[in-house]
Amino acid sequence: MGPSKKASDSDRDGSLNRKGIGVVCSNYGGMATQSTKFPYPTPSKILSADKAVNYVQSYAGASLVRDNVDKRLVAELASWGK
């Protein structure tokens, strides 16, 4: 996924504003651009930003029981940074 397709919360209001980050080197300090893509494998599943957040909320952390750290991180994720 290129930077122009990523959603961001640029105004920090807790919602993804569907605004592209912008494909200019100055947005990525010290970035060295390449003329060809690296041969990375294609992802087996691509999720929208909203579905990715829901997936992480459901499956991140310890596999059986979430500890206090997991619970805190998932609660922070669910708050959308508010």
C-alpha positions in Angstrom: 0.0 0.0 0.0 1.5 3.3 -1.0 1.3 6.4 1.2 -1.3 8.0 -1.0 -3.8 5.2 0.0 -3.2 5.3 3.8 -5.8 6.9 6.0 -4.6 9.2 8.7 -6.0 11.2 11.6 -4.2 14.4 10.7 -6.4 16.6 12.8 -6.3 14.2 15.8 -10.1 14.1 16.2 -10.2 10.3 16.7 -11.4 9.5 13.2 -9.6 8.4 10.1 -10.2 11.2 7.6 -9.4 9.3 4.5 -6.9 11.9 3.6 -3.7 10.7 1.8 -0.5 11.3 3.6 1.2 12.7 0.5 3.9 11.2 -1.7 6.7 13.7 -1.3 10.1 12.9 0.2 9.9 15.8 2.7 7.0 13.9 4.5 9.4 11.0 5.2 12.6 12.6 6.6 15.8 10.9 5.2 13.9 8.7 2.8 15.8 7.4 -0.2 13.4 6.8 -3.1 13.9 3.8 -5.4 13.1 3.7 -9.1 11.7 0.1 -8.9 9.6 -1.8 -6.4 11.2 -4.3 -4.2 10.0 -7.9 -4.9 8.1 -8.3 -1.6 5.4 -11.1 -1.5 1.8 -10.0 -2.0 -0.2 -9.9 1.2 -2.6 -12.8 1.5 -5.4 -10.6 2.8 -5.8 -6.8 2.7 -8.0 -5.0 5.2 -9.4 -1.5 5.1 -8.2 0.7 8.0 -11.5 0.2 9.9 -11.4 -3.6 9.5 -7.7 -3.7 10.5 -8.4 -1.8 13.7 -11.3 -4.2 14.5 -9.1 -7.2 13.7 -6.3 -5.9 16.0 -8.8 -5.3 18.8 -10.0 -8.9 18.5 -6.7 -10.8 18.0 -3.7 -8.7 19.3 -2.0 -9.7 22.5 -1.7 -12.9 24.4 -3.4 -15.8 22.6 -5.6 -17.1 25.4 -5.9 -14.5 28.2 -5.0 -10.8 27.9 -2.8 -9.5 30.7 -3.1 -5.9 32.0 -0.7 -4.6 29.4 -2.7 -6.1 26.5 -5.9 -4.7 28.0 -4.4 -1.2 28.3 -3.1 -1.2 24.8 -6.4 -2.5 23.3 -8.3 0.1 25.3 -6.1 2.8 24.0 -6.6 1.5 20.4 -10.4 1.5 21.0 -10.3 5.1 22.2 -8.8 6.3 18.8 -6.2 8.3 20.7 -8.7 10.4 22.6 
